[in-house]
Amino acid sequence: MNYIPYGKQNISQEDIDAVVQVLQSDFLTQGPQVPNFEREIADLCSVNHVVAVNSATSALHIACLALGVGKGDIVWTTPITFVASANCALYCGADIDFVDIDRDTYNMSVSALRLKLEQAARDKKLPKVVIPVHFGGQACSMKEIYGLSKQYGFSIIEDASHAIGGKYQNEFIGNCRYSDITVFSFHPVKIITTAEGGVATTNSAHLAEKMILLRSHGITRDLNIMLNKNNNPWYYEQISLGYNYRMTELQAALGLSQLKKLSVITNKRHKIADYYTSLLKNLPVVTPFSISESFSGMHLYVIKLKPEVKKNRADIFNYLRQANIGVNVHYIPVHLQPYYLNLGFKVGDFPEAEAYYNQAITLPIYPELSYQQIDYIVESLKEALL
Ligand SMILES: *Cc1c(COP(=O)(O)O)cnc(C)c1O
């Protein structure tokens, strides 16, 4: 069996043609494709504003800045995520802390969040922003988290890097009904790709305007927000300190082409997940738990070894890798990374996240994965568990 990666982009001839067309056009950057891509995502998600950038990491950074995160502020996220969900707070000079996960969904636990908020209110150390992550594409309990945000006065950034095409309460994730800003990633392992790229969505014109400035040096040509009402054609103003986080026309054209098959991709991912779940029924593993109010983007298919499995996770993992199966682990809890241990976090700080981490294995999932390959993966897993 050839090597089976855990995730893989899906690139068609239409995608290639769309990118080549941009290469033959007048604009490689700052042309019409990026605004078109933003409009398509706004339509998909039913959200007012979309700001495209060069990665979800950049989107998280400018989302924090737009919400005013700075030195002395506190940001909370989940330990079971990619490091970027936490790093964005540190870029702004803020302090980061984590909320433990729910045992079933592996998302941020609402009850742990509630308890931590009660304590933080007593200590006068409430977070300015909370960043729930829709792990594997399944939405967090946003309605409840939103309720707590009103009670305790924090803002919400949804890290939906895994979740484009997914739904919460029958509406597409990204509509920001229960958040200030939502972020998507288009890295090649995610659901659809722009090679590198991401977007931030929001219903707030004010936050969108800030993020648009932040992604391009803090420079504007918009007379409405310039300090000097100078309308000479060469004139522009830098009115804040921004970055170069722009998305290119090539990336946006690829994204526009990929968006056309989003529902096909998501449905295929669900078919693969359902097939895995049916095959794994009688094995000593926990298959993904799905909550009825969420339709997952199905970015990841994570299994957890049940306590009766006597073999250790690393041996099972290595057996599968030896069989050319690109299993993975999502994620090493962020607070256990050396950089974060150095900030003062310790083993034992978030016991649910750590217990999950010790038993989790991510099986391959991507649209081109065949049923034959899935059969092989499950057979190999059976052998590994023996
Ligand atoms: C991939 C990912 C990111 C970062 O996305 P990039 O586009 O690679 O910067 C952030 N958060 C989560 C949860 C991710 O999976």
The ligand as a Gaussian input file, in Angstrom:
#p B3LYP/6-31G(d) Opt

LIG

0 1
 C       -4.402000      25.176000      11.058000
 C       -4.882000      25.878000      12.246000
 C       -4.548000      27.209000      12.532000
 C       -3.565000      27.979000      11.714000
 O       -3.901000      28.034000      10.376000
 P       -2.866000      28.602000       9.308000
 O       -3.753000      28.974000       8.157000
 O       -1.952000      27.463000       8.974000
 O       -2.162000      29.754000       9.891000
 C       -5.112000      27.805000      13.634000
 N       -5.947000      27.142000      14.451000
 C       -6.266000      25.851000      14.226000
 C       -7.212000      25.171000      15.158000
 C       -5.731000      25.172000      13.132000
 O       -6.025000      23.884000      12.937000

